[in-house]
Amino acid sequence: MRRGCRLLAVSPATPPGRSPGNARPAAAVSAMDSLSSPGPSRPGDRLGVRSSGARAAATPWARFSAWLECVCVVTFDLELGQALELVYPGDFRLTDKEKSSICYLSFPDSHSGCLGDTQFSFRIRQCGGQRSPWPTDDGRYDREAPVTLQRERAHYFGYVYFRQVKDSSVKRGYFQKSLVLVSRLPFVRLFQALLSLVAPEYFDKLAPCLEAVCNEIDQWPAPVPGQTLNLPVVGVVLQVHIPSRADKPESSPLKQCGQESLLPAPLVLTSVHELDLLRCLQPVLTHVQTLWELMLLGEPLVVLAPSPAVSSEMVLALTSCLQPLRFCCDYRPYFTIHDSEFKEFTTRTQAPPSVVLGVTNPFFIKTLQHWPHILRVGEPKMSGGLPKQVKLKKPSRLKTLDTKPGLYTEYTAHLRRDKALLKRLLKGLQKKRPAGVLTALLRRHLLELTQSFIIPLEHYMASLMPLQKSITPWKTPPQIRPFHQDDFLCSLEHAGPQLTCILKGDWLGLYRRFFKSPHFDGWYRQRRKEMARKLEALHLEAICEANVETWMQGKSEVEVVDLVLKLREKLVRARGHQLPVKEGTLQRAWLHIETVAGSLPEDLQAVLCPP
């Protein structure tokens, strides 16, 4: 088994505690280009053969692309450091900067000392334009998936399975290699489960195993929201439910698929994306309220953890606290000093950006001392049967070396802590209640808290929509009224979050700060876009229900042509699923176009409605 690993490994080395994250020269990626670029573009091709041309939607890799962008293998070379050994499929194009980022982020840095197998994740910025066609159902997925699970447009997720084990036959005695799944989907639970099945097999059998796995993924059905899918891989069937906007919060995927005639699956995942929230947040349970506010306000936060696994899970758990609200700020579950955005994030010439950084190198304590919030967590510890909680500390108590666990911030929470929830969670942990029950309790609390905050905003936004009776067929529809923050704040007295949330505090102050955050901007833009589409759809329905022949009487040829062009434009937008209209409305719109165009001279008819 080990002999096979050595054939493809590029001199893996460095002892535990000396993981090579900081030791690699910048030229390492380009030096390995000859190994990283080859790969098949058809299921039958052999690894190491370069494909000609880019992947097209009609190729077998279209199904693979619905789930993954590519699979990477990163190894450790004694002279080069981390090196990209393989990219599969080989015709997927990564820029040099992306290759470098994947190499550095696929290994724990030298301060982590990870022995054995470990899993974690990272998120990198895509460099340059789109380089591979997206699957044909991509529009449908993003329309029907929750906003929190839509595909990333400008970033890649990297899901890593790293192995470092003793191997006396290797120089300096250690085998080190990472298998990385690169995707635009935030399906952390699914891809972690996939890696736990695939990576051990790959480390034993190498290239043939990886090729077979990719071919199996290329046979998977596309991820359609609302459906429960069976996904076969390495002799196991993963059964997953793809969340939909129509799903009720906190509903069970198993109950949702109960009416479907599916084959029983040996391995059922209860979620494709949700981590064990209670386990991830155990050391900060007493500060969940404060951290929720920091996430809501888009505050810069550094999470310093002992390993990439702890840092990435903490960052992903924190950014998921705002569901069903989309997290609109940048976040990096694992970040190193070699990252291409290091200078951008650490500069002192401007205010820290709205980003959540997960790091393991204590050097960041010194580099990011000017950041307003730093969360230092250690390895999980128990005290009296309970997880040891980090303390709230002033930033002035930060030390460059040997900083103790704690939340270092001057921030004072606007809302009072829910002591009853904290008591239930800690008592449940002490009595060893099922982890799933406690996680559901914590997740429901955060969901209801976010909903209580957002519902007044939704109600006020809905009041800005013109009344349907004011929309007439032959006039430009009225505009959506502007959002006035003072008017909204005045409305809170009789329609505020106090109607649905028991927490007391300075809700007005929290809203005022929220208005300055990227999350308000993201939420407002999305809601206004949806309302504009709804308004256009209502206008189209009004036109379709009107008597177009009566309207045509006395109209000039220019006015008739103008109506035809506008109806055709609306029809094109609606058929492209950009307008929420029914099929019957689309059919009536087309009949209107035929009726109106029929009154024009034949030469104009041929131009406007070609056969």
N, C-alpha and C positions, 0 to 999 in steps of 0.2 A: 504494500500500500504506500509506504513512504517513498519507495523507489520511484513509483509513478509520479508522485508529487514533485520530486526533485527534477524530473525531466523538463517540466515547463516553468518551474520557479526560477527567478533570476537571483540566485544567491541570497535567499532570505537570511536575515541575521538580526542582530542586536538582542541583548538579554532583556528580561522583564525589568520594567522600570526605566528602560532606555528605549522605549518604542520610538521609531525614527521620525516622528512628526516634525521635528525642528531641525533635522540633520541633513536635509536634502538640498543639493544645489538646484538652481532654477533651470539648468539645462537638462535635467533628468527626463522631462516629458518628451522633448524633441529627440533626445537620444534614443528613446524607445519607440519612435513613430513607426519604424518598420515592423514592430510587433503589434502596435495598437490598431493599425488601419485595416489589415486583412480580415476577411470574414465572408460568409456566404450571403447571397441574396435570394437563394432558393432553398427549400428544405433539403434537397438532395446534395447541395454543394458541400465541399469539405471546408473545415476551418482553415484559414490561412490563404484562401483564394480571394483576390480582390474582385468585387463586383463592378461591372461597368454601368454607369448611369445611376440616377437617384431612384429610390423606391417610388413606385406609383401605387395609386389606390387599388389598382387591379391585381397587383402582385399578392402572393400569399401573405406577405408581411402586413397587409392592411389590418388583419385581425389582431396580430401581435401589437401593432401600433395603437390599437384602441385601449390597451392596458399599459404598455411600456414604450419608452422611446428606445432604450437599448439596455444591454447588460454589459457591465464592465468587470474586468478582473484586474486588481491592483496588487502588485507584489513588491517585495523589498529587495533592492539590490545593494550590496555592500558598498559599492562605489557611488551609485547614483542616488540612493535613498528610495522613496516610493517611485514606482514606475508602472505605467499603464501597459499591462501585458496583452490585453485583448479587449476589443469592443465587438459586440455581437448584436445585431447583424453588422457586418463589416462596412456596409455602404451608408451607415448612419454617420453624419458629419458632426464632429465636435470641434470647436475652435481650440487653439492652443491654450487660451485662457481657461476654457471649460475643462480641458484635460488636466491642466495644472490644479485647478480647484478640486476636481474629483480625486486626484491622487492624494493631495494633502488631507482632504476631509475624510478619506476612507480608512485612515489609520488613527488610532488614539495618539495624542502627543506624548512626549517623553515624561510628563508628570503623572500620567494615568496608571502606568504599570499594569495593563490588563493582561492577565494570563488566561489561557483557555479560549473559549468561544464567547463573543459578546456581540450584541446587536445594538445599533443606534441609527439615527437618520440625520440628514443635513438638507439644506435648501440653498441653491445657488441661483444667481441671476443669469439668464440666458444672454449670451453675447451675439450680437448680429441678428439678422432676420431669420424667419422660419426656414428650416432646411429640409423638412420632410412633410409630405402631404398628411393632413389629418384624416382620420376615418370619416366616411361619408355620413355617419349618423352623429357626428360631433355636435352639430347644431341642436339636435334633439336632446342629447344628453344634458347640455348646459341649460336648455329651456326647462327640462323636467326635474333636474337635480336640485337639491337645496343650494342656496347661494354659497354656503360654507363648503360645499363639496364640488363646486364647478372646477373645470380644468384650469390650471395655471396658464396664463398667457405669456408671462415674461420670466418665469422661473422654472427650474427643474427641482424635483425632490430626489434625493439619493437615499436609498434604503440599504444599509450596510450589514453584512455578516463578516466579522473579523475573527481570524483564528491566529493565536500565537501559542505554540506548544514546543516543548523541548524536543530537539532532534539532534542527536549526537553526530549524525552523518553530515550535518550542515555546518558551515563555518560559523563559529561562535555559538553554535548549539541550539538555534531556534528557527522554527518554520513560521513564517509570517505571510499571510495572504488575506485579501478581502474580496468578497463577491458583492457587487453593487448593482441594484436594480434602479435604473433612472426612469422616472415617470413624471407626468404632469398631474397625476391624480393623488389626492391626499389620503390614500387608503393605507394608512400606516399598519393597522391590524392585519389586513389581508396580506400585504407584502412581507411583513415580519413572519407570518405563518408560512408563506411560500418559501422564504429564505431558510426557515428552520427545517423544511423538508429537502430543499434542493442543495444548500451549501455543503452539508456533510457529505452528501453523495458526490458533489463536484470535487471536493478536496481529496476524495478517495480515487475517483475515476477520471477527473479532469475533462478535457475537451469533448470526448464523445457524449458524456453525460449532459454537458451544457447545451450541446447542439440538440439532443433529444428533448430536453426541457423546453427550449425555445420553439421547437416544432410543435410541442403539445400546446403551448400558450397560443400559438398561431391558429389553433383549432378552436379556441374558446369563443363562445358567443360574445357579442359586444356588451359592455356594461349599460344596460337599459334601466333607468330609474323605475322603481316599483316592481321589478322582476326578481325572482329568486333563481339563482343560476347554479348549475353543477359544473365545477371546473376541475377536470382530471389532470393530475401531474404526478410523476414518479410513483404510480401505482396507488395513489390516494385521490379521493374526490373531495374537493373543498366545496361546501355548500354555503353560498353567501346571498344575502339580500341587499340589493342596490337601493339605497334610500331615495325617496322621491319627495317632491314638495307636497304631495298629497298625503304623505304619512303623518299620522298624529304624533306629536312629541311624546317621547317616553313609551311608545308602543312597541310591542315585541315583534321582531321580524318573523319569528316562527309562527305566530298567530296570523300574520299577514299572508303567509304563503300556505296556510292551512287548506285553502280551497283549491290549490293547484295540485295536479296529479304529477308529483315529482318522485323520482326514484329515491330511496333512502340513501343518505350520504354518510360515510364513516366519520367525517370531520366537519362539524357544523360550527361556523363562526357566527357569534351573536351580533357582530358588527364588523364592517369593513374598515372603520376609521376611529372608533372610540377606544381610548386607552382606559386602563383601570384608574379612574380619576382619584379615588381615595388613596391608592398606593402611591401615585405620583406626587400628591399634595400632602402626604402624611406629615412631613416636618414643618409645614406652614399652615396647618389647619386653623390655628388661632388668628392668622392674618389673611384668611381667604377673602374677607370683606374688603380689606385694604388693597389686596392684589387685584381683585375684580375691578375696583375703581381705577387703579393704575392702568389696567388693560383697556377699560372703557374710554379713558381719556387719552390713550395713545402715548403714554409717558415712556421715555427711554428707560430700559431696564436691562441690567446685566445679571445673568444667572451664572455664578461661579460654582461649579460642581466637581466632584472627585473623578468623574469619568464621563465620556461622551454619552453613555447610556443614560446616566442620571440627568445630565444637562439637556439632552434632546427630549426626554420624556417630560421634564419639568416645563420646558418652553412650550411643547405641544399641548400640555395640560392647561397651562395658563392661557394660551391663545384660544383654546376651545371653551373657556369659561363664558364667552360672550354669545354663544349660540342661543337663538337662531340668527343673531346679528353677524354679518360678515366681518372678519378681522381684516381691516383695510390697511394696517401698517405693515412694514417689513418685519420679518422675524427669521432668525437663523438658529435652528435647534442645536447646531454645533458649529463653532467658528474658531479659526486659528489665526495666528499672527501672519500666516502666509497667504491669507485670503486676499483676493484682488481688491476688495472694498475696505481693507484694513485702514488705510490712510483716511479714507472718506469717513469712516465711523469714529475714528479716534482723534481727528483734528480738534484743536482747541480754538481755532479762529472763528468758529461759529457754534451755535447752540447744538447740543447732541441731537441726532435725528430721532424720529419716532420709530424705534426698532427695539426688538427684544433679542438679546444676544445670549446664546448658551456657550460658555467657555469652560476650559479646564486648566488653563495656564495661569498661575497666580500673577504673572507679569501684567495681566489685564487690570489688576487692582491698582497698580501704579499708573498705567496708561489711561485708564478711564476714571480716575479719581474725581474728575470734574462732572461725571454723570450724576444725576440727582438720586438715582435709586440703584442699589446693588444688593442682590440677594445671594448670600453665601450659604450653601448647604453642604453637609458632609454625608458620609455613609449613613444609611438609616440606623438609628439607635433606639433602643427601648429603655424606658425608665419606669419601674413600678407597673409593668404590663402595658404601658402606653408609649406611643412614639414620642421621642424627645422633640420638643418644639423650639424652633429658632426664636430669638428675642428681637424686639424692635429696638434698633440702636441708632444713635446719631452718626451721620457720615464722618464727623470729626474723630470718631473712634476707630476708623479704618486704619489698618496697619499694612504696610507694603508686604511684609512677611508674616506668616502665621496669623492671618485674619481669622477670627473665630466665626462659626456659623451665626447668621443673623440677617435681618432685613435692615439695611443701612439707608435711612431716608429721613428727610425732614417733613415728609407729607403727613398730613392729618386727615383721616378719613372723614368724609361728609356724613356718612350714615353710621349709626351705631351698630356694633357687632351683634349678631344673632346668637346670644348666649345659649338659648335653648337648643339650637341646632348643634352647636359645638359640644354641649353636654351629651346629647344623644349619640353623636359620632364617637366621642371618646369612651363613653360607657359601652357602646356596641363593640368597640375594639377591645376593651378590657374583658368583656364577657365572651369574646371570640364569636360574635355574630357573623353570619355569612358575609364575605367581602362584597358580593354582588348587591346585597340588600343595602349596605352602607354606601356603596358607590352610587346606587340609584337615588338614595336620599340626598346625597351631596349634589348630584347632577340636577335633580329636580329643583333643589333650592336655588341653584345658580340660574337655571332656565327661567323659573318664576321671577327671580330678581330682574333678569334682563327684560323679560316680557313686561313686567310692571313699569320699567323705565321707558320702554319703547311704545307701549300702547297709547299713552297720551300724545306722543309725537305722531303716531299713525292717525289718531282721531282728528288732530288739528290739521294734518296734511290733507285728509279726506275732505275737510270743510273748505279747502281751497279749490276744489274741483267745481267747475260750472255745473249748474243744475241741468239735468237731461232735457227739461222742457225748453231751455234756452238754446238748444242746438237745433237749428233749422237746416233743411237740405241745401238751399241755394245761397247760403251766406257762409263766410269764413267762421268756423266755430270760435266761441269766446275763449280768451286766454286763461290759463291756470293762474290764480292770484298768487302774488309773491308771499314768501314765508317771512313774517315779522316776528322776531324773537320776543319782543316785549308783549305782543298780543298772546303768543303762546304761553309765556310765563304767567300772564294774568289768568289764563284759562285753567291753570293748575289748581286754583283754589277750589273749584267745583268738579274738576275732572282730572285730578292728578294721580300719581302712583299710590297715594295713601288709600285709594279705593280698593286696591288689589294686593298691597304689601303691608305687612305689620311693622316693618322697620321704620324707626323714627330718625330724623336727622335733617340736615340742610339740603333738601332735594333741589331747591332753587339754585343754590351755589353749585351743585353738581351739574345741573343742566347748563348753567352759564359757562362752566369750563368745558363741557361736552361740545358746545357750539364752536369752540376753537380747535377741536380735535379732528384728525383725518376721518374718524368714524362717522361724525356728523356729516361731513362733506360727502363721504362715500354713500351713506344711507340716503341723504337728500337727493343726490344725483340719480341714484337708482330708482327711488320712488317717483321723482319727477318724470323720468324717462318712461316708467310704466304708466303713469297718469296721462302723459302726452299720447302714448299709443292707444290707451283706452278712449281718450277723447276723439282721436282720429277714427277709431273703430265705430264709435257712436255716431259720428258724422256720416260715415259710409252707410251705416244701417238706416239713418234718416233719409239719405238719398235713395237707397234701394226701396224704401217703403213709400216714397213719393210718386206721384203721377208724372213721369218724365215727358209724356206727350203733351200734357197741359203746359209744362214749363217751356217746351220748344216753340210754342205759338208766339210769333212775333220776334223771335230771337234771330240775330244776325248769324251769318255763316262763321264768323270768327268766334262768337260765343259758343256755338255748337261744337266747333273743333276744340276749343279750350276745355269744354266739359269732357269730351272723349279722352283727351290727353290726361286730364286729372283723374278720371275714373280708371284709366289703364294703369297709371302710376300707383293708385291705391290698391288696385287688384294685384299688381306685381308685389307690393310690400306685404299684402295680406297673405298671398300664396307662399311667400318666403317665410311665413310664420312669424312675421314681425308685428302683426296686428291680431288681437284676440277676437276674431270673428268666426261665425259658424259657416259651414259649407254652403248652406242655403243662401246666406247673404252673398257669398261669392258668386253663386250661380245667377242671382238676381242682378248683381252688378254687371255681369257679362251680358245678360239680356238687355240691360239698359244701354250698354255700349253698342250693341248691334242695332237697337232701335234708333238711337241718336245718329249713329253713323249712316244708317240707311236713308236718312233725309238729306244727305250730302251728295254732291255730284260723284259720278262713278270714279273719276280719277283720284279724288280725295279719299273715297272709300278704299281704293286699292292701296293707298299709302298708309292710312290709319289702321285698317284691318286687312292685312294681306292674307290670301287664302292659305 
